[in-house]
Amino acid sequence: MNDPYFFGYGSLVNRATHVYGPAYRARVRGWRRAWRHSASRGVPFLTAIACPDSEIEGLVAPVPGGDWQALDQRETGYARQCAGAGLRPEPAGEAAGLAGVQIYAVPKQDWAPPSDGAPIVLSYVDVVFRGYLREFGRDGVERFIATTEGWEIPILDDRAQPLYPRHQPIEESERAWFDSLLADIGATVLRR
């Protein structure tokens, strides 16, 4: 029996945040990312939103033995659903025979109205940007930004005392570039 697979499009693209593998770069058509508030969390987080005209990059990795428990716990607040037929591993032929790949998305009924008192945490953004930088290069980070909604939500600079549980130290060159990308899109970064 083949293991089932998931498609990661945020922090799961950063291989240092999980133990699932082998992981393969992939694209999936029919989805877009968004920063959303949720009634179940105190801070905004990324979710996938069905969008027939969009395509996003990410990683596909197996869930050994179909044991979803640990991944479901990590992804608390999300619901698993089929990523659809628009999934393409890169290079073509890798992870051949993928069917029924799951993607985690926050159910729309769980979205909460935006709140200035609940900003995105920068340590989370850093982990996601670093994952995309390592997997897809600088262009990949820029595509991530372009295919993600919600950048008008303020971002809290928590780098000195990271709030994101899977935070990672980043190099000064990464920090400077990530900061310049956020400035270029007009993101509001709140100093702690």
N, C-alpha and C positions, 0 to 999 in steps of 0.2 A: 504494500500500500504506500502511495506517495504521500509525503507530508503536505498539509495545506500551506498556503503562503499568505503573507500580508503585504500591502503596499504602504510604505511610510513616506510621508510628504513634509515632515517638519523635523522634530528632534530625532526621529528614527532614521533620518538620512545620515546623522552623525554616528558612525559605527562605534565610537567610543562610549555611546550611551546604552548599548545593549549587547547581548551575546548571541543574537540570531545570525545564522550564516549557513552556507555561503550566501552573501547578499549580492544582488545584481542591480545595476542601474536600470531604470525603466522610465517610461512615459505612460501616462494614462489620459486618454481623451474622455471628455465629459465631466471633468471636475475642475474646480477652482478652489483656492484657499482663502480663508478669511480669519481675521482676529475677531473673536466674539466673546462677550461676557456670557456667563452661565450662572444659573441659580445655584449650581452645585459647587462652584469654585469662587474664591475671592478675587482672582485675577483673570484677565482675559487670556485665552489660549487659542491656538490655531485649530481650525476645523476645516474639513473638506465640505464643499457645497457643490451639489450637482449643477453643472453648467454645460449644456451640449456643445457650445462653441469654444470651449477652453480645453487646454491640455497642460498638465503639470508634470514635472520631473520628480523622481524620488527613487527609493530603493525597494526592491522586492526581496523578501527573505522567507525561509521556511519556518514553520512552527513545529518543532519535532514532536512526532507522535500525535499531532493534533491537540496538544495540551495547551489550550488557550488561557488557562487560569492566570499565569504570571503576567502575560501581556495584557489581558483584560484588566487586571488589577492596576498595572501601570497606566493604562488608558481609561481609568475611572472617569465617568461622565460622558464617555463616547459610546456609541453603539456600532457594532460591526455590521457591515453590509457588503454586498458584492461590488467590487470595483467596476465590473462591467467588461464588455468585450473589447474595449479600446485600449487594453494594456499591451505595451510592446517593450520587452526586455531589450537592453543594449549591451553588447552587440546582439543582433538578431541571432536566435538559436540558443542563447543562454537561457537557462531555466525553461527548457523546452517543455511543452505540454501543460503550461499553466492554465488552469481553469478554476473559476470560482475564487479568485484572489480576493481577500477581504481588505476593506479600507475602513478606518475608524472616522466617524463623523458625529458631531454633537447633534442630537435630534433638535429640529427647529423649535419644538415646543419647550425646550429647555433653555433657549436663548433668553438672556435678560437684557434690559435696556442698558446702553452704555452709561458708565459712571466715571466722572473725573476722579473720584476717590479710589478707583480700582484701575491703575495703569498696567500696561504690559511691563514685565520685568526685563531689563536689558540683558541679564545673564541668560535668559531663555533665548532671546534674539541672537546673542553671541553664539550659543550652541548650534542653533539652526544655520546661521550664516556660515559657521566654520564647517559644518557638514556639507553644505552645498559647495563651498569653496574647494574642499578636498575632493569631492566627487565630480563636480561639473565645472570647476574653475571660476574665474571672476565673472565670466558671462553667465554662468549658472546662478550665481548670487543675484545678479541683476535681473535675470528672468524670474527668480523666486519673488523678488520685490514686485515686479510688474504683474505677476499672476496671483498676488495676494491683496485682498481688500482689508481696510480697517486701519491703515497707517495714520488716520487722524486721531486715534486713541493715544493719549499721552503715554510715554515710555519712561519708567522709573530707572534711573541709573543706580543699580544695586551692586555694581561690580566690587566695591570695597567689602560688602557683606552680602554675598549672593543669596537670593531667596529661592532661585530655581534649584530643585534638589539634584539635578544632574549637571550642574554648572561645571565649567572647565576653565582653567586659566588660559588666557589668550595672549599671543605675542603682541608686542607694541605695534608692529606694522599692521597686524590684523585689526587691532583696536582703532588705530587711526583711520584705516580704510572703512571699517564698518561705520564709524562715526560720520565720515564724510558722506557715505551712502545715505544715512538717515537724514543728514542735513540737506542733501540734494533733493529729497522727496518732501522736505518741509516738516518732518516729524518733530514733535515737541518732546524734548528730553528733559525730564525733571531731575534736578540734582537732589540727592538724599541728604 
